[in-house]
Amino acid sequence: MAFTETQLQALESALAKGERRVTFGDKTVEYRSVDELRVAMRDVRRGLSEQATATGLWPDAPRQIRINTSKGT
């Protein structure tokens, strides 16, 4: 699912106000707890990071380099 910075800001704003209900556009979501709201924020941040990495907008994306060596026989 594609996320936007606006969605993340709406979640952060709700948390700062102590609310569990978040409205974005024509949709409203009410979270059961603050912890559930924090999990949603974490998921949105992760999604934004993945989107930025996939599109090349985050040039310093973490990379993994594997080097395999073997002793000659």
PDB file with SEQRES, HELIX, SHEET and CRYST1 records, atoms N, CA, C and O in Angstrom:
SEQRES   1 A   73  MET ALA PHE THR GLU THR GLN LEU GLN ALA LEU GLU SER          
SEQRES   2 A   73  ALA LEU ALA LYS GLY GLU ARG ARG VAL THR PHE GLY ASP          
SEQRES   3 A   73  LYS THR VAL GLU TYR ARG SER VAL ASP GLU LEU ARG VAL          
SEQRES   4 A   73  ALA MET ARG ASP VAL ARG ARG GLY LEU SER GLU GLN ALA          
SEQRES   5 A   73  THR ALA THR GLY LEU TRP PRO ASP ALA PRO ARG GLN ILE          
SEQRES   6 A   73  ARG ILE ASN THR SER LYS GLY THR                              
HELIX    1 AA1 GLU A    5  LYS A   17  1                                  13    
HELIX    2 AA2 VAL A   34  THR A   55  1                                  22    
SHEET    1 AA1 2 ARG A  21  PHE A  24  0                                        
SHEET    2 AA1 2 LYS A  27  GLU A  30 -1                                        
CRYST1    1.000    1.000    1.000  90.00  90.00  90.00 P 1           1          
ATOM      1  N   MET A   1       0.839  -1.174   0.000  1.00  0.00           N  
ATOM      2  CA  MET A   1       0.000   0.000   0.000  1.00  0.00           C  
ATOM      3  C   MET A   1       0.887   1.241   0.000  1.00  0.00           C  
ATOM      4  O   MET A   1       1.880   1.295   0.725  1.00  0.00           O  
ATOM      5  N   ALA A   2       0.540   2.211  -0.791  1.00  0.00           N  
ATOM      6  CA  ALA A   2       1.310   3.448  -0.870  1.00  0.00           C  
ATOM      7  C   ALA A   2       0.864   4.400   0.234  1.00  0.00           C  
ATOM      8  O   ALA A   2      -0.326   4.636   0.440  1.00  0.00           O  
ATOM      9  N   PHE A   3       1.852   4.933   0.931  1.00  0.00           N  
ATOM     10  CA  PHE A   3       1.575   5.886   2.007  1.00  0.00           C  
ATOM     11  C   PHE A   3       2.064   7.261   1.600  1.00  0.00           C  
ATOM     12  O   PHE A   3       2.884   7.395   0.691  1.00  0.00           O  
ATOM     13  N   THR A   4       1.549   8.299   2.287  1.00  0.00           N  
ATOM     14  CA  THR A   4       1.981   9.664   2.022  1.00  0.00           C  
ATOM     15  C   THR A   4       2.427  10.321   3.325  1.00  0.00           C  
ATOM     16  O   THR A   4       2.074   9.885   4.420  1.00  0.00           O  
ATOM     17  N   GLU A   5       3.211  11.379   3.170  1.00  0.00           N  
ATOM     18  CA  GLU A   5       3.659  12.147   4.331  1.00  0.00           C  
ATOM     19  C   GLU A   5       2.461  12.752   5.062  1.00  0.00           C  
ATOM     20  O   GLU A   5       2.488  12.903   6.283  1.00  0.00           O  
ATOM     21  N   THR A   6       1.415  13.098   4.318  1.00  0.00           N  
ATOM     22  CA  THR A   6       0.213  13.676   4.920  1.00  0.00           C  
ATOM     23  C   THR A   6      -0.439  12.686   5.877  1.00  0.00           C  
ATOM     24  O   THR A   6      -0.923  13.074   6.940  1.00  0.00           O  
ATOM     25  N   GLN A   7      -0.453  11.425   5.508  1.00  0.00           N  
ATOM     26  CA  GLN A   7      -1.012  10.402   6.390  1.00  0.00           C  
ATOM     27  C   GLN A   7      -0.192  10.287   7.670  1.00  0.00           C  
ATOM     28  O   GLN A   7      -0.749  10.179   8.762  1.00  0.00           O  
ATOM     29  N   LEU A   8       1.116  10.311   7.535  1.00  0.00           N  
ATOM     30  CA  LEU A   8       1.986  10.231   8.705  1.00  0.00           C  
ATOM     31  C   LEU A   8       1.770  11.445   9.603  1.00  0.00           C  
ATOM     32  O   LEU A   8       1.719  11.308  10.826  1.00  0.00           O  
ATOM     33  N   GLN A   9       1.645  12.617   9.018  1.00  0.00           N  
ATOM     34  CA  GLN A   9       1.418  13.827   9.802  1.00  0.00           C  
ATOM     35  C   GLN A   9       0.086  13.767  10.535  1.00  0.00           C  
ATOM     36  O   GLN A   9      -0.011  14.232  11.670  1.00  0.00           O  
ATOM     37  N   ALA A  10      -0.937  13.205   9.911  1.00  0.00           N  
ATOM     38  CA  ALA A  10      -2.247  13.071  10.560  1.00  0.00           C  
ATOM     39  C   ALA A  10      -2.147  12.138  11.767  1.00  0.00           C  
ATOM     40  O   ALA A  10      -2.738  12.412  12.811  1.00  0.00           O  
ATOM     41  N   LEU A  11      -1.406  11.043  11.631  1.00  0.00           N  
ATOM     42  CA  LEU A  11      -1.213  10.111  12.740  1.00  0.00           C  
ATOM     43  C   LEU A  11      -0.431  10.771  13.874  1.00  0.00           C  
ATOM     44  O   LEU A  11      -0.796  10.639  15.042  1.00  0.00           O  
ATOM     45  N   GLU A  12       0.640  11.477  13.529  1.00  0.00           N  
ATOM     46  CA  GLU A  12       1.451  12.151  14.545  1.00  0.00           C  
ATOM     47  C   GLU A  12       0.661  13.226  15.263  1.00  0.00           C  
ATOM     48  O   GLU A  12       0.795  13.390  16.476  1.00  0.00           O  
ATOM     49  N   SER A  13      -0.162  13.960  14.529  1.00  0.00           N  
ATOM     50  CA  SER A  13      -0.988  15.000  15.119  1.00  0.00           C  
ATOM     51  C   SER A  13      -1.998  14.411  16.098  1.00  0.00           C  
ATOM     52  O   SER A  13      -2.204  14.954  17.183  1.00  0.00           O  
ATOM     53  N   ALA A  14      -2.616  13.319  15.722  1.00  0.00           N  
ATOM     54  CA  ALA A  14      -3.589  12.660  16.596  1.00  0.00           C  
ATOM     55  C   ALA A  14      -2.911  12.183  17.878  1.00  0.00           C  
ATOM     56  O   ALA A  14      -3.464  12.336  18.967  1.00  0.00           O  
ATOM     57  N   LEU A  15      -1.726  11.612  17.754  1.00  0.00           N  
ATOM     58  CA  LEU A  15      -1.000  11.135  18.919  1.00  0.00           C  
ATOM     59  C   LEU A  15      -0.626  12.293  19.839  1.00  0.00           C  
ATOM     60  O   LEU A  15      -0.734  12.182  21.060  1.00  0.00           O  
ATOM     61  N   ALA A  16      -0.190  13.397  19.254  1.00  0.00           N  
ATOM     62  CA  ALA A  16       0.192  14.568  20.042  1.00  0.00           C  
ATOM     63  C   ALA A  16      -1.002  15.152  20.800  1.00  0.00           C  
ATOM     64  O   ALA A  16      -0.841  15.692  21.895  1.00  0.00           O  
ATOM     65  N   LYS A  17      -2.181  15.047  20.227  1.00  0.00           N  
ATOM     66  CA  LYS A  17      -3.397  15.573  20.861  1.00  0.00           C  
ATOM     67  C   LYS A  17      -4.025  14.571  21.820  1.00  0.00           C  
ATOM     68  O   LYS A  17      -4.958  14.903  22.550  1.00  0.00           O  
ATOM     69  N   GLY A  18      -3.515  13.355  21.816  1.00  0.00           N  
ATOM     70  CA  GLY A  18      -4.078  12.323  22.673  1.00  0.00           C  
ATOM     71  C   GLY A  18      -5.349  11.706  22.118  1.00  0.00           C  
ATOM     72  O   GLY A  18      -6.134  11.110  22.856  1.00  0.00           O  
ATOM     73  N   GLU A  19      -5.549  11.850  20.826  1.00  0.00           N  
ATOM     74  CA  GLU A  19      -6.739  11.293  20.174  1.00  0.00           C  
ATOM     75  C   GLU A  19      -6.428   9.921  19.599  1.00  0.00           C  
ATOM     76  O   GLU A  19      -5.279   9.608  19.287  1.00  0.00           O  
ATOM     77  N   ARG A  20      -7.463   9.112  19.466  1.00  0.00           N  
ATOM     78  CA  ARG A  20      -7.307   7.801  18.836  1.00  0.00           C  
ATOM     79  C   ARG A  20      -8.006   7.756  17.495  1.00  0.00           C  
ATOM     80  O   ARG A  20      -7.924   6.751  16.789  1.00  0.00           O  
ATOM     81  N   ARG A  21      -8.683   8.812  17.135  1.00  0.00           N  
ATOM     82  CA  ARG A  21      -9.411   8.873  15.858  1.00  0.00           C  
ATOM     83  C   ARG A  21      -8.627   9.745  14.886  1.00  0.00           C  
ATOM     84  O   ARG A  21      -8.254  10.875  15.200  1.00  0.00           O  
ATOM     85  N   VAL A  22      -8.389   9.199  13.706  1.00  0.00           N  
ATOM     86  CA  VAL A  22      -7.620   9.907  12.680  1.00  0.00           C  
ATOM     87  C   VAL A  22      -8.478  10.005  11.427  1.00  0.00           C  
ATOM     88  O   VAL A  22      -9.043   9.016  10.961  1.00  0.00           O  
ATOM     89  N   THR A  23      -8.564  11.224  10.891  1.00  0.00           N  
ATOM     90  CA  THR A  23      -9.319  11.442   9.659  1.00  0.00           C  
ATOM     91  C   THR A  23      -8.353  11.888   8.579  1.00  0.00           C  
ATOM     92  O   THR A  23      -7.569  12.820   8.764  1.00  0.00           O  
ATOM     93  N   PHE A  24      -8.426  11.205   7.452  1.00  0.00           N  
ATOM     94  CA  PHE A  24      -7.609  11.571   6.305  1.00  0.00           C  
ATOM     95  C   PHE A  24      -8.511  11.524   5.085  1.00  0.00           C  
ATOM     96  O   PHE A  24      -9.024  10.467   4.716  1.00  0.00           O  
ATOM     97  N   GLY A  25      -8.697  12.668   4.470  1.00  0.00           N  
ATOM     98  CA  GLY A  25      -9.591  12.731   3.320  1.00  0.00           C  
ATOM     99  C   GLY A  25     -11.014  12.415   3.748  1.00  0.00           C  
ATOM    100  O   GLY A  25     -11.555  13.071   4.638  1.00  0.00           O  
ATOM    101  N   ASP A  26     -11.619  11.421   3.126  1.00  0.00           N  
ATOM    102  CA  ASP A  26     -12.996  11.050   3.468  1.00  0.00           C  
ATOM    103  C   ASP A  26     -13.054   9.822   4.359  1.00  0.00           C  
ATOM    104  O   ASP A  26     -14.136   9.282   4.593  1.00  0.00           O  
ATOM    105  N   LYS A  27     -11.916   9.372   4.859  1.00  0.00           N  
ATOM    106  CA  LYS A  27     -11.875   8.173   5.700  1.00  0.00           C  
ATOM    107  C   LYS A  27     -11.504   8.537   7.136  1.00  0.00           C  
ATOM    108  O   LYS A  27     -10.667   9.406   7.381  1.00  0.00           O  
ATOM    109  N   THR A  28     -12.146   7.851   8.074  1.00  0.00           N  
ATOM    110  CA  THR A  28     -11.853   8.026   9.491  1.00  0.00           C  
ATOM    111  C   THR A  28     -11.566   6.662  10.098  1.00  0.00           C  
ATOM    112  O   THR A  28     -12.297   5.697   9.877  1.00  0.00           O  
ATOM    113  N   VAL A  29     -10.489   6.604  10.865  1.00  0.00           N  
ATOM    114  CA  VAL A  29     -10.102   5.366  11.533  1.00  0.00           C  
ATOM    115  C   VAL A  29      -9.991   5.660  13.018  1.00  0.00           C  
ATOM    116  O   VAL A  29      -9.378   6.649  13.420  1.00  0.00           O  
ATOM    117  N   GLU A  30     -10.588   4.795  13.832  1.00  0.00           N  
ATOM    118  CA  GLU A  30     -10.457   4.936  15.272  1.00  0.00           C  
ATOM    119  C   GLU A  30      -9.662   3.741  15.786  1.00  0.00           C  
ATOM    120  O   GLU A  30     -10.070   2.590  15.634  1.00  0.00           O  
ATOM    121  N   TYR A  31      -8.527   4.041  16.393  1.00  0.00           N  
ATOM    122  CA  TYR A  31      -7.658   3.004  16.924  1.00  0.00           C  
ATOM    123  C   TYR A  31      -8.093   2.643  18.340  1.00  0.00           C  
ATOM    124  O   TYR A  31      -8.602   3.491  19.073  1.00  0.00           O  
ATOM    125  N   ARG A  32      -7.896   1.402  18.716  1.00  0.00           N  
ATOM    126  CA  ARG A  32      -8.332   0.922  20.031  1.00  0.00           C  
ATOM    127  C   ARG A  32      -7.461   1.438  21.161  1.00  0.00           C  
ATOM    128  O   ARG A  32      -7.923   1.601  22.290  1.00  0.00           O  
ATOM    129  N   SER A  33      -6.198   1.692  20.851  1.00  0.00           N  
ATOM    130  CA  SER A  33      -5.291   2.147  21.895  1.00  0.00           C  
ATOM    131  C   SER A  33      -4.205   3.027  21.281  1.00  0.00           C  
ATOM    132  O   SER A  33      -4.042   3.093  20.063  1.00  0.00           O  
ATOM    133  N   VAL A  34      -3.481   3.689  22.149  1.00  0.00           N  
ATOM    134  CA  VAL A  34      -2.363   4.513  21.703  1.00  0.00           C  
ATOM    135  C   VAL A  34      -1.279   3.623  21.106  1.00  0.00           C  
ATOM    136  O   VAL A  34      -0.616   4.006  20.142  1.00  0.00           O  
ATOM    137  N   ASP A  35      -1.102   2.443  21.676  1.00  0.00           N  
ATOM    138  CA  ASP A  35      -0.109   1.511  21.133  1.00  0.00           C  
ATOM    139  C   ASP A  35      -0.449   1.114  19.704  1.00  0.00           C  
ATOM    140  O   ASP A  35       0.441   1.003  18.861  1.00  0.00           O  
ATOM    141  N   GLU A  36      -1.709   0.904  19.430  1.00  0.00           N  
ATOM    142  CA  GLU A  36      -2.126   0.552  18.068  1.00  0.00           C  
ATOM    143  C   GLU A  36      -1.861   1.719  17.113  1.00  0.00           C  
ATOM    144  O   GLU A  36      -1.490   1.510  15.958  1.00  0.00           O  
ATOM    145  N   LEU A  37      -2.053   2.936  17.598  1.00  0.00           N  
ATOM    146  CA  LEU A  37      -1.765   4.125  16.800  1.00  0.00           C  
ATOM    147  C   LEU A  37      -0.264   4.208  16.511  1.00  0.00           C  
ATOM    148  O   LEU A  37       0.136   4.544  15.396  1.00  0.00           O  
ATOM    149  N   ARG A  38       0.552   3.907  17.496  1.00  0.00           N  
ATOM    150  CA  ARG A  38       2.002   3.922  17.295  1.00  0.00           C  
ATOM    151  C   ARG A  38       2.444   2.849  16.293  1.00  0.00           C  
ATOM    152  O   ARG A  38       3.357   3.074  15.498  1.00  0.00           O  
ATOM    153  N   VAL A  39       1.802   1.704  16.337  1.00  0.00           N  
ATOM    154  CA  VAL A  39       2.116   0.640  15.368  1.00  0.00           C  
ATOM    155  C   VAL A  39       1.767   1.117  13.957  1.00  0.00           C  
ATOM    156  O   VAL A  39       2.514   0.863  13.012  1.00  0.00           O  
ATOM    157  N   ALA A  40       0.641   1.802  13.816  1.00  0.00           N  
ATOM    158  CA  ALA A  40       0.247   2.324  12.505  1.00  0.00           C  
ATOM    159  C   ALA A  40       1.279   3.338  12.013  1.00  0.00           C  
ATOM    160  O   ALA A  40       1.637   3.342  10.835  1.00  0.00           O  
ATOM    161  N   MET A  41       1.757   4.195  12.913  1.00  0.00           N  
ATOM    162  CA  MET A  41       2.775   5.170  12.535  1.00  0.00           C  
ATOM    163  C   MET A  41       4.063   4.473  12.089  1.00  0.00           C  
ATOM    164  O   MET A  41       4.690   4.884  11.113  1.00  0.00           O  
ATOM    165  N   ARG A  42       4.449   3.426  12.801  1.00  0.00           N  
ATOM    166  CA  ARG A  42       5.645   2.675  12.438  1.00  0.00           C  
ATOM    167  C   ARG A  42       5.492   2.049  11.053  1.00  0.00           C  
ATOM    168  O   ARG A  42       6.424   2.059  10.249  1.00  0.00           O  
ATOM    169  N   ASP A  43       4.297   1.503  10.785  1.00  0.00           N  
ATOM    170  CA  ASP A  43       4.040   0.884   9.485  1.00  0.00           C  
ATOM    171  C   ASP A  43       4.091   1.916   8.357  1.00  0.00           C  
ATOM    172  O   ASP A  43       4.620   1.642   7.280  1.00  0.00           O  
ATOM    173  N   VAL A  44       3.539   3.098   8.612  1.00  0.00           N  
ATOM    174  CA  VAL A  44       3.560   4.148   7.588  1.00  0.00           C  
ATOM    175  C   VAL A  44       4.994   4.601   7.340  1.00  0.00           C  
ATOM    176  O   VAL A  44       5.401   4.775   6.192  1.00  0.00           O  
ATOM    177  N   ARG A  45       5.761   4.794   8.413  1.00  0.00           N  
ATOM    178  CA  ARG A  45       7.170   5.190   8.246  1.00  0.00           C  
ATOM    179  C   ARG A  45       7.943   4.137   7.446  1.00  0.00           C  
ATOM    180  O   ARG A  45       8.725   4.470   6.555  1.00  0.00           O  
ATOM    181  N   ARG A  46       7.713   2.877   7.774  1.00  0.00           N  
ATOM    182  CA  ARG A  46       8.392   1.798   7.053  1.00  0.00           C  
ATOM    183  C   ARG A  46       7.984   1.813   5.575  1.00  0.00           C  
ATOM    184  O   ARG A  46       8.829   1.665   4.692  1.00  0.00           O  
ATOM    185  N   GLY A  47       6.702   1.990   5.317  1.00  0.00           N  
ATOM    186  CA  GLY A  47       6.232   2.043   3.930  1.00  0.00           C  
ATOM    187  C   GLY A  47       6.824   3.211   3.165  1.00  0.00           C  
ATOM    188  O   GLY A  47       7.200   3.066   2.002  1.00  0.00           O  
ATOM    189  N   LEU A  48       6.911   4.377   3.812  1.00  0.00           N  
ATOM    190  CA  LEU A  48       7.511   5.542   3.160  1.00  0.00           C  
ATOM    191  C   LEU A  48       8.981   5.299   2.858  1.00  0.00           C  
ATOM    192  O   LEU A  48       9.479   5.679   1.799  1.00  0.00           O  
ATOM    193  N   SER A  49       9.661   4.669   3.784  1.00  0.00           N  
ATOM    194  CA  SER A  49      11.082   4.352   3.579  1.00  0.00           C  
ATOM    195  C   SER A  49      11.254   3.383   2.415  1.00  0.00           C  
ATOM    196  O   SER A  49      12.136   3.570   1.578  1.00  0.00           O  
ATOM    197  N   GLU A  50      10.425   2.359   2.357  1.00  0.00           N  
ATOM    198  CA  GLU A  50      10.509   1.385   1.266  1.00  0.00           C  
ATOM    199  C   GLU A  50      10.194   2.033  -0.080  1.00  0.00           C  
ATOM    200  O   GLU A  50      10.841   1.738  -1.085  1.00  0.00           O  
ATOM    201  N   GLN A  51       9.199   2.916  -0.094  1.00  0.00           N  
ATOM    202  CA  GLN A  51       8.844   3.612  -1.329  1.00  0.00           C  
ATOM    203  C   GLN A  51      10.005   4.495  -1.790  1.00  0.00           C  
ATOM    204  O   GLN A  51      10.324   4.530  -2.978  1.00  0.00           O  
ATOM    205  N   ALA A  52      10.629   5.199  -0.861  1.00  0.00           N  
ATOM    206  CA  ALA A  52      11.741   6.083  -1.217  1.00  0.00           C  
ATOM    207  C   ALA A  52      12.919   5.281  -1.738  1.00  0.00           C  
ATOM    208  O   ALA A  52      13.578   5.693  -2.692  1.00  0.00           O  
ATOM    209  N   THR A  53      13.186   4.156  -1.131  1.00  0.00           N  
ATOM    210  CA  THR A  53      14.286   3.313  -1.575  1.00  0.00           C  
ATOM    211  C   THR A  53      14.010   2.742  -2.966  1.00  0.00           C  
ATOM    212  O   THR A  53      14.892   2.724  -3.824  1.00  0.00           O  
ATOM    213  N   ALA A  54      12.794   2.283  -3.177  1.00  0.00           N  
ATOM    214  CA  ALA A  54      12.432   1.667  -4.455  1.00  0.00           C  
ATOM    215  C   ALA A  54      12.469   2.659  -5.608  1.00  0.00           C  
ATOM    216  O   ALA A  54      12.802   2.289  -6.734  1.00  0.00           O  
ATOM    217  N   THR A  55      12.131   3.913  -5.338  1.00  0.00           N  
ATOM    218  CA  THR A  55      12.083   4.908  -6.405  1.00  0.00           C  
ATOM    219  C   THR A  55      13.389   5.672  -6.561  1.00  0.00           C  
ATOM    220  O   THR A  55      13.529   6.487  -7.473  1.00  0.00           O  
ATOM    221  N   GLY A  56      14.350   5.411  -5.670  1.00  0.00           N  
ATOM    222  CA  GLY A  56      15.631   6.098  -5.758  1.00  0.00           C  
ATOM    223  C   GLY A  56      15.636   7.477  -5.129  1.00  0.00           C  
ATOM    224  O   GLY A  56      16.598   8.226  -5.297  1.00  0.00           O  
ATOM    225  N   LEU A  57      14.576   7.830  -4.406  1.00  0.00           N  
ATOM    226  CA  LEU A  57      14.518   9.142  -3.765  1.00  0.00           C  
ATOM    227  C   LEU A  57      15.398   9.213  -2.524  1.00  0.00           C  
ATOM    228  O   LEU A  57      15.722  10.300  -2.045  1.00  0.00           O  
ATOM    229  N   TRP A  58      15.772   8.074  -2.018  1.00  0.00           N  
ATOM    230  CA  TRP A  58      16.629   8.003  -0.848  1.00  0.00           C  
ATOM    231  C   TRP A  58      17.954   7.423  -1.328  1.00  0.00           C  
ATOM    232  O   TRP A  58      18.132   6.205  -1.351  1.00  0.00           O  
ATOM    233  N   PRO A  59      18.876   8.294  -1.707  1.00  0.00           N  
ATOM    234  CA  PRO A  59      20.099   7.793  -2.337  1.00  0.00           C  
ATOM    235  C   PRO A  59      20.997   6.990  -1.414  1.00  0.00           C  
ATOM    236  O   PRO A  59      21.760   6.149  -1.888  1.00  0.00           O  
ATOM    237  N   ASP A  60      20.929   7.219  -0.127  1.00  0.00           N  
ATOM    238  CA  ASP A  60      21.782   6.506   0.810  1.00  0.00           C  
ATOM    239  C   ASP A  60      21.050   5.331   1.441  1.00  0.00           C  
ATOM    240  O   ASP A  60      21.200   5.058   2.632  1.00  0.00           O  
ATOM    241  N   ALA A  61      20.276   4.656   0.651  1.00  0.00           N  
ATOM    242  CA  ALA A  61      19.519   3.518   1.154  1.00  0.00           C  
ATOM    243  C   ALA A  61      20.469   2.447   1.653  1.00  0.00           C  
ATOM    244  O   ALA A  61      21.514   2.209   1.048  1.00  0.00           O  
ATOM    245  N   PRO A  62      20.116   1.804   2.744  1.00  0.00           N  
ATOM    246  CA  PRO A  62      20.985   0.750   3.247  1.00  0.00           C  
ATOM    247  C   PRO A  62      21.150  -0.361   2.207  1.00  0.00           C  
ATOM    248  O   PRO A  62      20.186  -0.788   1.571  1.00  0.00           O  
ATOM    249  N   ARG A  63      22.351  -0.800   2.058  1.00  0.00           N  
ATOM    250  CA  ARG A  63      22.612  -1.864   1.106  1.00  0.00           C  
ATOM    251  C   ARG A  63      23.360  -2.971   1.797  1.00  0.00           C  
ATOM    252  O   ARG A  63      24.019  -2.765   2.816  1.00  0.00           O  
ATOM    253  N   GLN A  64      23.250  -4.110   1.241  1.00  0.00           N  
ATOM    254  CA  GLN A  64      23.934  -5.257   1.806  1.00  0.00           C  
ATOM    255  C   GLN A  64      24.864  -5.814   0.737  1.00  0.00           C  
ATOM    256  O   GLN A  64      24.445  -6.109  -0.383  1.00  0.00           O  
ATOM    257  N   ILE A  65      26.116  -5.950   1.102  1.00  0.00           N  
ATOM    258  CA  ILE A  65      27.105  -6.496   0.175  1.00  0.00           C  
ATOM    259  C   ILE A  65      27.625  -7.779   0.788  1.00  0.00           C  
ATOM    260  O   ILE A  65      28.059  -7.797   1.940  1.00  0.00           O  
ATOM    261  N   ARG A  66      27.580  -8.834   0.027  1.00  0.00           N  
ATOM    262  CA  ARG A  66      28.070 -10.127   0.500  1.00  0.00           C  
ATOM    263  C   ARG A  66      29.304 -10.512  -0.308  1.00  0.00           C  
ATOM    264  O   ARG A  66      29.318 -10.426  -1.536  1.00  0.00           O  
ATOM    265  N   ILE A  67      30.310 -10.929   0.395  1.00  0.00           N  
ATOM    266  CA  ILE A  67      31.535 -11.357  -0.261  1.00  0.00           C  
ATOM    267  C   ILE A  67      31.749 -12.821   0.112  1.00  0.00           C  
ATOM    268  O   ILE A  67      31.809 -13.173   1.290  1.00  0.00           O  
ATOM    269  N   ASN A  68      31.860 -13.651  -0.889  1.00  0.00           N  
ATOM    270  CA  ASN A  68      32.132 -15.063  -0.680  1.00  0.00           C  
ATOM    271  C   ASN A  68      33.540 -15.359  -1.166  1.00  0.00           C  
ATOM    272  O   ASN A  68      33.924 -14.987  -2.274  1.00  0.00           O  
ATOM    273  N   THR A  69      34.282 -16.019  -0.335  1.00  0.00           N  
ATOM    274  CA  THR A  69      35.623 -16.414  -0.732  1.00  0.00           C  
ATOM    275  C   THR A  69      35.803 -17.902  -0.504  1.00  0.00           C  
ATOM    276  O   THR A  69      35.101 -18.505   0.307  1.00  0.00           O  
ATOM    277  N   SER A  70      36.711 -18.468  -1.196  1.00  0.00           N  
ATOM    278  CA  SER A  70      37.026 -19.870  -0.969  1.00  0.00           C  
ATOM    279  C   SER A  70      38.505 -20.098  -1.209  1.00  0.00           C  
ATOM    280  O   SER A  70      39.152 -19.405  -1.994  1.00  0.00           O  
ATOM    281  N   LYS A  71      38.983 -21.039  -0.545  1.00  0.00           N  
ATOM    282  CA  LYS A  71      40.389 -21.392  -0.698  1.00  0.00           C  
ATOM    283  C   LYS A  71      40.509 -22.302  -1.919  1.00  0.00           C  
ATOM    284  O   LYS A  71      39.754 -23.267  -2.041  1.00  0.00           O  
ATOM    285  N   GLY A  72      41.414 -22.021  -2.791  1.00  0.00           N  
ATOM    286  CA  GLY A  72      41.582 -22.805  -3.997  1.00  0.00           C  
ATOM    287  C   GLY A  72      41.936 -24.248  -3.671  1.00  0.00           C  
ATOM    288  O   GLY A  72      42.672 -24.507  -2.718  1.00  0.00           O  
ATOM    289  N   THR A  73      41.424 -25.178  -4.444  1.00  0.00           N  
ATOM    290  CA  THR A  73      41.709 -26.592  -4.210  1.00  0.00           C  
ATOM    291  C   THR A  73      42.698 -27.151  -5.181  1.00  0.00           C  
ATOM    292  O   THR A  73      43.036 -28.332  -5.107  1.00  0.00           O  
TER     293      THR A  73                                                      
END                                                                             
